[in-house]
Amino acid sequence: MAGPAVVDPERAAMPAVPNVPEELAQLPYAHLLQPHSGPLRADQRYDTVHFDGTEHGGAAGGAGFLECAFTGVHFDGAGLRRASFNEAWVHGSRLVATDLAESEWQDSAVLGSVLAGIAWYGCALRRVVLRQCKLESVNLRGATLRDVVFEDCLLRDVDFGEARMTEVAFPGSTLEEVRLGGAKLSKVDLRGAVRLGLADGHLGLRGAVISTHQLFELAPQFAQALGIVVKDG
C-alpha cells in the first residue's frame, strides 16, 4: 500500500486558500443580521442572527445556525452536540470545554479564535476555513473533514484518530503532538505546515502529501513505527 507522497514544494503548487471575509461588514448577509440576547435553546433555529460579546454555557444541542455571525463570543462548557452551522462566521471568539460532538459545519469560517478542551468528535466539516486559530486538546476522532483549511493555526494535542480527511491543507500552521492513528487521508496537503509534530499515527499519513524536508524530519518516527532499527557501525 502506498505511503505519503513526497513532493518538492518548489515544483508543485500549493492548494489555493479560500477567500474568506475578514470583517463583519464583508459578509454577504451582513445587512440582514439581527442582534441576539438571552440564552441559546436546544433545537432552536437561528437565521441571520448576530451573536456579539455574549457568553453561553448552557445546553443547546441540535440548534441550527444559518448565516449567523459570532464576534467576541465566549462558549464555556456549552452543550452544542449535533448543532449545525451553515455559512456561519466566527471571529475573535473562545470555545472552552464545549461539546460540539456530531455537529455539522458547512461553508463556514472560524477566525482568530481559541478552541480548547473541545469535544468535536464525529463531526462533519465541509468547506470550512480556520484562520489564525489556536486549537488545544481538541478531540476530532472519527470526524469527517472535506475541503478544510487550517491556515496559520496552532494545533496542539489535536486528535484526528479514525478521522476521514479529504482535501485538507495546513498552510502556515504548527502541529504539535497531533494524533493520526487510524485516520484515512486523501489529498491531504501538509507541505505548508511550519512544523509537523506527530504524537502517534505516523502510518496514518498514508494518502498525504509532504515535502522532502518533512520526510527527513519524520524519518526516525517512520522507522520506529515500522519496527526498523537504524544503527551505524
Salt bridges, closest charged atoms under 4 A:
GLU22 OE2 - ARG131 NH1 2.47
ASP99 OD2 - ARG81 NE 2.96
GLU102 OE1 - ARG82 NE 2.94
ASP107 OD1 - ARG127 NE 2.51
GLU136 OE1 - LYS134 NZ 3.51
GLU136 OE1 - ARG156 NH1 3.64
GLU151 OE1 - ARG131 NE 2.59
ASP157 OD1 - ARG179 NH1 2.60
ASP159 OD2 - ARG141 NH1 3.35
GLU176 OE1 - ARG156 NE 2.90
ASP189 OD2 - ARG191 NH2 2.36
GLU217 OE2 - HIS213 NE2 3.22
